[in-house]
Amino acid sequence: MNKSYYVYIILTERNTLYCGYTDDIEKRFLMHQKGQGAKYTAANKPLKVVWSKEFSSKSEALKEEYRIKHKLSRKQKLELIQS
């Protein structure tokens, strides 16, 4: 069985977006809610996962996470979520 990796975007209480990657979205989101997922989501309470995409390799997922975090504007992230 091949392992899947996911890139996800979380909407926070302050109406900001957080992007990350994982191999288990539900487990990772629970960690974010407990304040253990990332410094950003510990300071900005996560509300819900608003977008996710599955990848067959960790490398692909990390490349997409980097692209979303560092190359897309907020407007482009919102467009991605809507698509």
N, CA, C and O atoms as a printed pandas DataFrame, in Angstrom:
     atom_number atom_name residue_name chain_id  residue_number  x_coord  y_coord  z_coord
0              1         N          MET        A               1    0.831   -1.194    0.000
1              2        CA          MET        A               1    0.000    0.000    0.000
2              3         C          MET        A               1    0.870    1.251    0.000
3              4         O          MET        A               1    1.760    1.401    0.837
4              5         N          ASN        A               2    0.606    2.131   -0.934
5              6        CA          ASN        A               2    1.377    3.374   -1.015
6              7         C          ASN        A               2    0.843    4.401   -0.035
7              8         O          ASN        A               2   -0.366    4.528    0.163
8              9         N          LYS        A               3    1.751    5.119    0.564
9             10        CA          LYS        A               3    1.380    6.161    1.511
10            11         C          LYS        A               3    1.014    7.433    0.739
11            12         O          LYS        A               3    1.648    7.757   -0.265
12            13         N          SER        A               4    0.011    8.136    1.203
13            14        CA          SER        A               4   -0.379    9.409    0.588
14            15         C          SER        A               4    0.063   10.563    1.480
15            16         O          SER        A               4    0.151   10.433    2.701
16            17         N          TYR        A               5    0.335   11.673    0.848
17            18        CA          TYR        A               5    0.692   12.905    1.548
18            19         C          TYR        A               5   -0.276   13.985    1.106
19            20         O          TYR        A               5   -0.784   13.956   -0.015
20            21         N          TYR        A               6   -0.528   14.937    1.992
21            22        CA          TYR        A               6   -1.522   15.968    1.712
22            23         C          TYR        A               6   -0.956   17.349    2.008
23            24         O          TYR        A               6   -0.194   17.546    2.954
24            25         N          VAL        A               7   -1.352   18.293    1.171
25            26        CA          VAL        A               7   -1.113   19.700    1.454
26            27         C          VAL        A               7   -2.480   20.253    1.814
27            28         O          VAL        A               7   -3.480   19.917    1.178
28            29         N          TYR        A               8   -2.525   21.097    2.828
29            30        CA          TYR        A               8   -3.816   21.604    3.294
30            31         C          TYR        A               8   -3.704   23.085    3.637
31            32         O          TYR        A               8   -2.618   23.604    3.898
32            33         N          ILE        A               9   -4.844   23.741    3.629
33            34        CA          ILE        A               9   -4.938   25.138    4.054
34            35         C          ILE        A               9   -6.003   25.203    5.143
35            36         O          ILE        A               9   -7.114   24.696    4.988
36            37         N          ILE        A              10   -5.627   25.844    6.250
37            38        CA          ILE        A              10   -6.527   26.030    7.390
38            39         C          ILE        A              10   -6.923   27.497    7.475
39            40         O          ILE        A              10   -6.096   28.391    7.296
40            41         N          LEU        A              11   -8.203   27.729    7.751
41            42        CA          LEU        A              11   -8.692   29.078    8.041
42            43         C          LEU        A              11   -8.619   29.257    9.553
43            44         O          LEU        A              11   -9.055   28.385   10.304
44            45         N          THR        A              12   -8.064   30.395   10.006
45            46        CA          THR        A              12   -7.954   30.647   11.440
46            47         C          THR        A              12   -9.012   31.636   11.915
47            48         O          THR        A              12   -9.697   32.276   11.117
48            49         N          GLU        A              13   -9.123   31.741   13.232
49            50        CA          GLU        A              13  -10.091   32.629   13.869
50            51         C          GLU        A              13   -9.908   34.085   13.431
51            52         O          GLU        A              13  -10.874   34.846   13.380
52            53         N          ARG        A              14   -8.697   34.460   13.123
53            54        CA          ARG        A              14   -8.404   35.838   12.688
54            55         C          ARG        A              14   -8.551   36.033   11.185
55            56         O          ARG        A              14   -8.105   37.037   10.630
56            57         N          ASN        A              15   -9.187   35.050   10.531
57            58        CA          ASN        A              15   -9.419   35.086    9.088
58            59         C          ASN        A              15   -8.109   35.075    8.295
59            60         O          ASN        A              15   -8.019   35.669    7.221
60            61         N          THR        A              16   -7.095   34.390    8.838
61            62        CA          THR        A              16   -5.845   34.199    8.113
62            63         C          THR        A              16   -5.791   32.757    7.623
63            64         O          THR        A              16   -6.575   31.911    8.055
64            65         N          LEU        A              17   -4.861   32.491    6.722
65            66        CA          LEU        A              17   -4.718   31.164    6.150
66            67         C          LEU        A              17   -3.372   30.572    6.543
67            68         O          LEU        A              17   -2.352   31.262    6.539
68            69         N          TYR        A              18   -3.379   29.292    6.882
69            70        CA          TYR        A              18   -2.144   28.573    7.209
70            71         C          TYR        A              18   -2.047   27.364    6.292
71            72         O          TYR        A              18   -3.016   26.620    6.139
72            73         N          CYS        A              19   -0.892   27.166    5.685
73            74        CA          CYS        A              19   -0.672   26.038    4.792
74            75         C          CYS        A              19    0.340   25.082    5.409
75            76         O          CYS        A              19    1.333   25.509    5.999
76            77         N          GLY        A              20    0.079   23.785    5.267
77            78        CA          GLY        A              20    1.002   22.783    5.772
78            79         C          GLY        A              20    0.875   21.499    4.979
79            80         O          GLY        A              20    0.091   21.405    4.036
80            81         N          TYR        A              21    1.672   20.498    5.385
81            82        CA          TYR        A              21    1.575   19.189    4.740
82            83         C          TYR        A              21    1.583   18.109    5.819
83            84         O          TYR        A              21    2.072   18.322    6.929
84            85         N          THR        A              22    1.036   16.954    5.473
85            86        CA          THR        A              22    0.937   15.850    6.433
86            87         C          THR        A              22    0.641   14.559    5.696
87            88         O          THR        A              22    0.385   14.557    4.492
88            89         N          ASP        A              23    0.680   13.456    6.438
89            90        CA          ASP        A              23    0.215   12.186    5.873
90            91         C          ASP        A              23   -1.126   11.784    6.512
91            92         O          ASP        A              23   -1.679   10.731    6.194
92            93         N          ASP        A              24   -1.646   12.638    7.421
93            94        CA          ASP        A              24   -2.932   12.369    8.082
94            95         C          ASP        A              24   -3.581   13.705    8.464
95            96         O          ASP        A              24   -3.274   14.278    9.510
96            97         N          ILE        A              25   -4.467   14.184    7.617
97            98        CA          ILE        A              25   -5.053   15.519    7.813
98            99         C          ILE        A              25   -5.828   15.623    9.124
99           100         O          ILE        A              25   -5.668   16.604    9.851
100          101         N          GLU        A              26   -6.659   14.639    9.440
101          102        CA          GLU        A              26   -7.474   14.718   10.660
102          103         C          GLU        A              26   -6.592   14.799   11.909
103          104         O          GLU        A              26   -6.822   15.629   12.788
104          105         N          LYS        A              27   -5.594   13.940   11.974
105          106        CA          LYS        A              27   -4.684   13.919   13.121
106          107         C          LYS        A              27   -3.912   15.250   13.219
107          108         O          LYS        A              27   -3.744   15.801   14.307
108          109         N          ARG        A              28   -3.452   15.748   12.075
109          110        CA          ARG        A              28   -2.684   16.990   12.053
110          111         C          ARG        A              28   -3.553   18.177   12.477
111          112         O          ARG        A              28   -3.104   19.039   13.233
112          113         N          PHE        A              29   -4.791   18.220   11.994
113          114        CA          PHE        A              29   -5.688   19.316   12.373
114          115         C          PHE        A              29   -5.947   19.306   13.877
115          116         O          PHE        A              29   -5.971   20.362   14.509
116          117         N          LEU        A              30   -6.142   18.116   14.451
117          118        CA          LEU        A              30   -6.336   18.018   15.903
118          119         C          LEU        A              30   -5.118   18.559   16.655
119          120         O          LEU        A              30   -5.260   19.215   17.687
120          121         N          MET        A              31   -3.923   18.281   16.134
121          122        CA          MET        A              31   -2.704   18.819   16.759
122          123         C          MET        A              31   -2.711   20.347   16.705
123          124         O          MET        A              31   -2.372   21.016   17.681
124          125         N          HIS        A              32   -3.106   20.893   15.538
125          126        CA          HIS        A              32   -3.199   22.354   15.411
126          127         C          HIS        A              32   -4.193   22.910   16.428
127          128         O          HIS        A              32   -3.913   23.923   17.071
128          129         N          GLN        A              33   -5.337   22.269   16.581
129          130        CA          GLN        A              33   -6.354   22.736   17.527
130          131         C          GLN        A              33   -5.860   22.715   18.965
131          132         O          GLN        A              33   -6.257   23.553   19.774
132          133         N          LYS        A              34   -4.998   21.763   19.283
133          134        CA          LYS        A              34   -4.438   21.653   20.637
134          135         C          LYS        A              34   -3.258   22.612   20.845
135          136         O          LYS        A              34   -2.702   22.686   21.941
136          137         N          GLY        A              35   -2.878   23.351   19.783
137          138        CA          GLY        A              35   -1.756   24.272   19.899
138          139         C          GLY        A              35   -0.409   23.597   19.721
139          140         O          GLY        A              35    0.626   24.180   20.044
140          141         N          GLN        A              36   -0.411   22.355   19.202
141          142        CA          GLN        A              36    0.827   21.598   19.030
142          143         C          GLN        A              36    1.240   21.443   17.567
143          144         O          GLN        A              36    2.259   20.818   17.277
144          145         N          GLY        A              37    0.469   21.998   16.656
145          146        CA          GLY        A              37    0.743   21.791   15.231
146          147         C          GLY        A              37    1.845   22.664   14.689
147          148         O          GLY        A              37    2.714   22.188   13.958
148          149         N          ALA        A              38    1.823   23.924   15.035
149          150        CA          ALA        A              38    2.801   24.894   14.543
150          151         C          ALA        A              38    2.704   26.143   15.407
151          152         O          ALA        A              38    1.668   26.405   16.016
152          153         N          LYS        A              39    3.774   26.904   15.456
153          154        CA          LYS        A              39    3.752   28.154   16.236
154          155         C          LYS        A              39    2.634   29.064   15.745
155          156         O          LYS        A              39    1.946   29.701   16.542
156          157         N          TYR        A              40    2.455   29.120   14.424
157          158        CA          TYR        A              40    1.452   30.025   13.852
158          159         C          TYR        A              40    0.043   29.662   14.312
159          160         O          TYR        A              40   -0.728   30.537   14.708
160          161         N          THR        A              41   -0.292   28.384   14.260
161          162        CA          THR        A              41   -1.651   28.000   14.657
162          163         C          THR        A              41   -1.815   27.941   16.173
163          164         O          THR        A              41   -2.940   27.909   16.670
164          165         N          ALA        A              42   -0.723   27.927   16.903
165          166        CA          ALA        A              42   -0.823   28.030   18.364
166          167         C          ALA        A              42   -1.241   29.457   18.727
167          168         O          ALA        A              42   -1.964   29.667   19.701
168          169         N          ALA        A              43   -0.783   30.434   17.940
169          170        CA          ALA        A              43   -1.103   31.844   18.182
170          171         C          ALA        A              43   -2.373   32.290   17.453
171          172         O          ALA        A              43   -2.995   33.278   17.842
172          173         N          ASN        A              44   -2.757   31.570   16.404
173          174        CA          ASN        A              44   -3.928   31.902   15.585
174          175         C          ASN        A              44   -4.813   30.660   15.514
175          176         O          ASN        A              44   -4.565   29.754   14.719
176          177         N          LYS        A              45   -5.849   30.629   16.356
177          178        CA          LYS        A              45   -6.677   29.431   16.511
178          179         C          LYS        A              45   -7.255   28.943   15.180
179          180         O          LYS        A              45   -7.932   29.696   14.481
180          181         N          PRO        A              46   -6.987   27.687   14.834
181          182        CA          PRO        A              46   -7.521   27.133   13.589
182          183         C          PRO        A              46   -9.010   26.812   13.695
183          184         O          PRO        A              46   -9.468   26.254   14.692
184          185         N          LEU        A              47   -9.759   27.174   12.649
185          186        CA          LEU        A              47  -11.199   26.890   12.627
186          187         C          LEU        A              47  -11.510   25.626   11.848
187          188         O          LEU        A              47  -12.192   24.731   12.347
188          189         N          LYS        A              48  -11.002   25.555   10.605
189          190        CA          LYS        A              48  -11.305   24.389    9.774
190          191         C          LYS        A              48  -10.331   24.299    8.614
191          192         O          LYS        A              48   -9.704   25.282    8.218
192          193         N          VAL        A              49  -10.226   23.090    8.084
193          194        CA          VAL        A              49   -9.453   22.864    6.864
194          195         C          VAL        A              49  -10.353   23.289    5.707
195          196         O          VAL        A              49  -11.446   22.749    5.535
196          197         N          VAL        A              50   -9.891   24.256    4.917
197          198        CA          VAL        A              50  -10.721   24.780    3.833
198          199         C          VAL        A              50  -10.294   24.263    2.457
199          200         O          VAL        A              50  -11.001   24.456    1.468
200          201         N          TRP        A              51   -9.127   23.601    2.402
201          202        CA          TRP        A              51   -8.643   23.053    1.133
202          203         C          TRP        A              51   -7.611   21.980    1.423
203          204         O          TRP        A              51   -6.840   22.089    2.376
204          205         N          SER        A              52   -7.599   20.943    0.595
205          206        CA          SER        A              52   -6.536   19.944    0.685
206          207         C          SER        A              52   -6.379   19.261   -0.668
207          208         O          SER        A              52   -7.300   19.220   -1.483
208          209         N          LYS        A              53   -5.183   18.729   -0.873
209          210        CA          LYS        A              53   -4.889   18.000   -2.109
210          211         C          LYS        A              53   -3.970   16.841   -1.763
211          212         O          LYS        A              53   -3.050   16.980   -0.957
212          213         N          GLU        A              54   -4.230   15.695   -2.383
213          214        CA          GLU        A              54   -3.463   14.478   -2.117
214          215         C          GLU        A              54   -2.317   14.334   -3.112
215          216         O          GLU        A              54   -2.456   14.657   -4.292
216          217         N          PHE        A              55   -1.179   13.842   -2.614
217          218        CA          PHE        A              55   -0.003   13.584   -3.442
218          219         C          PHE        A              55    0.515   12.184   -3.153
219          220         O          PHE        A              55    0.338   11.662   -2.052
220          221         N          SER        A              56    1.153   11.582   -4.142
221          222        CA          SER        A              56    1.662   10.224   -3.964
222          223         C          SER        A              56    3.063   10.197   -3.363
223          224         O          SER        A              56    3.530    9.145   -2.924
224          225         N          SER        A              57    3.742   11.357   -3.339
225          226        CA          SER        A              57    5.072   11.381   -2.721
226          227         C          SER        A              57    5.223   12.592   -1.805
227          228         O          SER        A              57    4.604   13.637   -2.008
228          229         N          LYS        A              58    6.065   12.414   -0.793
229          230        CA          LYS        A              58    6.348   13.495    0.143
230          231         C          LYS        A              58    6.983   14.669   -0.599
231          232         O          LYS        A              58    6.675   15.828   -0.323
232          233         N          SER        A              59    7.862   14.361   -1.532
233          234        CA          SER        A              59    8.549   15.393   -2.312
234          235         C          SER        A              59    7.562   16.289   -3.060
235          236         O          SER        A              59    7.684   17.513   -3.028
236          237         N          GLU        A              60    6.582   15.675   -3.736
237          238        CA          GLU        A              60    5.564   16.453   -4.455
238          239         C          GLU        A              60    4.780   17.347   -3.497
239          240         O          GLU        A              60    4.529   18.517   -3.786
240          241         N          ALA        A              61    4.399   16.783   -2.359
241          242        CA          ALA        A              61    3.618   17.541   -1.372
242          243         C          ALA        A              61    4.424   18.726   -0.842
243          244         O          ALA        A              61    3.896   19.832   -0.720
244          245         N          LEU        A              62    5.689   18.502   -0.530
245          246        CA          LEU        A              62    6.527   19.593   -0.008
246          247         C          LEU        A              62    6.730   20.696   -1.043
247          248         O          LEU        A              62    6.758   21.877   -0.697
248          249         N          LYS        A              63    6.870   20.316   -2.306
249          250        CA          LYS        A              63    7.016   21.318   -3.378
250          251         C          LYS        A              63    5.752   22.181   -3.483
251          252         O          LYS        A              63    5.831   23.399   -3.642
252          253         N          GLU        A              64    4.587   21.529   -3.390
253          254        CA          GLU        A              64    3.323   22.272   -3.475
254          255         C          GLU        A              64    3.124   23.148   -2.242
255          256         O          GLU        A              64    2.655   24.280   -2.358
256          257         N          GLU        A              65    3.472   22.637   -1.068
257          258        CA          GLU        A              65    3.374   23.450    0.146
258          259         C          GLU        A              65    4.247   24.700    0.001
259          260         O          GLU        A              65    3.811   25.805    0.325
260          261         N          TYR        A              66    5.466   24.526   -0.479
261          262        CA          TYR        A              66    6.382   25.659   -0.665
262          263         C          TYR        A              66    5.778   26.662   -1.650
263          264         O          TYR        A              66    5.792   27.867   -1.400
264          265         N          ARG        A              67    5.249   26.161   -2.769
265          266        CA          ARG        A              67    4.661   27.042   -3.795
266          267         C          ARG        A              67    3.526   27.867   -3.202
267          268         O          ARG        A              67    3.454   29.077   -3.416
268          269         N          ILE        A              68    2.647   27.215   -2.463
269          270        CA          ILE        A              68    1.502   27.922   -1.876
270          271         C          ILE        A              68    1.967   28.945   -0.843
271          272         O          ILE        A              68    1.514   30.089   -0.857
272          273         N          LYS        A              69    2.869   28.539    0.053
273          274        CA          LYS        A              69    3.330   29.429    1.126
274          275         C          LYS        A              69    4.122   30.620    0.613
275          276         O          LYS        A              69    3.961   31.734    1.110
276          277         N          HIS        A              70    4.972   30.393   -0.374
277          278        CA          HIS        A              70    5.944   31.418   -0.751
278          279         C          HIS        A              70    5.696   32.099   -2.088
279          280         O          HIS        A              70    6.274   33.150   -2.364
280          281         N          LYS        A              71    4.849   31.516   -2.915
281          282        CA          LYS        A              71    4.647   32.099   -4.250
282          283         C          LYS        A              71    3.244   32.663   -4.472
283          284         O          LYS        A              71    3.043   33.494   -5.357
284          285         N          LEU        A              72    2.277   32.215   -3.674
285          286        CA          LEU        A              72    0.901   32.667   -3.893
286          287         C          LEU        A              72    0.530   33.801   -2.933
287          288         O          LEU        A              72    0.864   33.772   -1.748
288          289         N          SER        A              73   -0.160   34.783   -3.472
289          290        CA          SER        A              73   -0.698   35.863   -2.636
290          291         C          SER        A              73   -1.937   35.331   -1.918
291          292         O          SER        A              73   -2.433   34.250   -2.235
292          293         N          ARG        A              74   -2.428   36.099   -0.953
293          294        CA          ARG        A              74   -3.661   35.697   -0.266
294          295         C          ARG        A              74   -4.793   35.540   -1.278
295          296         O          ARG        A              74   -5.571   34.589   -1.208
296          297         N          LYS        A              75   -4.877   36.471   -2.211
297          298        CA          LYS        A              75   -5.927   36.414   -3.234
298          299         C          LYS        A              75   -5.822   35.114   -4.036
299          300         O          LYS        A              75   -6.835   34.470   -4.309
300          301         N          GLN        A              76   -4.611   34.732   -4.409
301          302        CA          GLN        A              76   -4.418   33.501   -5.173
302          303         C          GLN        A              76   -4.752   32.266   -4.322
303          304         O          GLN        A              76   -5.277   31.281   -4.840
304          305         N          LYS        A              77   -4.453   32.320   -3.038
305          306        CA          LYS        A              77   -4.804   31.208   -2.142
306          307         C          LYS        A              77   -6.322   31.081   -2.047
307          308         O          LYS        A              77   -6.857   29.972   -2.072
308          309         N          LEU        A              78   -7.010   32.204   -1.938
309          310        CA          LEU        A              78   -8.478   32.168   -1.881
310          311         C          LEU        A              78   -9.058   31.618   -3.176
311          312         O          LEU        A              78  -10.045   30.882   -3.149
312          313         N          GLU        A              79   -8.452   31.969   -4.317
313          314        CA          GLU        A              79   -8.899   31.438   -5.602
314          315         C          GLU        A              79   -8.679   29.930   -5.664
315          316         O          GLU        A              79   -9.520   29.200   -6.189
316          317         N          LEU        A              80   -7.557   29.465   -5.135
317          318        CA          LEU        A              80   -7.269   28.026   -5.085
318          319         C          LEU        A              80   -8.327   27.305   -4.250
319          320         O          LEU        A              80   -8.813   26.243   -4.639
320          321         N          ILE        A              81   -8.680   27.883   -3.109
321          322        CA          ILE        A              81   -9.684   27.288   -2.230
322          323         C          ILE        A              81  -11.037   27.198   -2.950
323          324         O          ILE        A              81  -11.760   26.212   -2.802
324          325         N          GLN        A              82  -11.370   28.233   -3.727
325          326        CA          GLN        A              82  -12.656   28.270   -4.430
326          327         C          GLN        A              82  -12.715   27.296   -5.597
327          328         O          GLN        A              82  -13.800   26.857   -5.980
328          329         N          SER        A              83  -11.565   26.951   -6.168
329          330        CA          SER        A              83  -11.550   26.099   -7.384
330          331         C          SER        A              83  -11.861   24.645   -7.085
331          332         O          SER        A              83  -11.885   23.818   -7.997
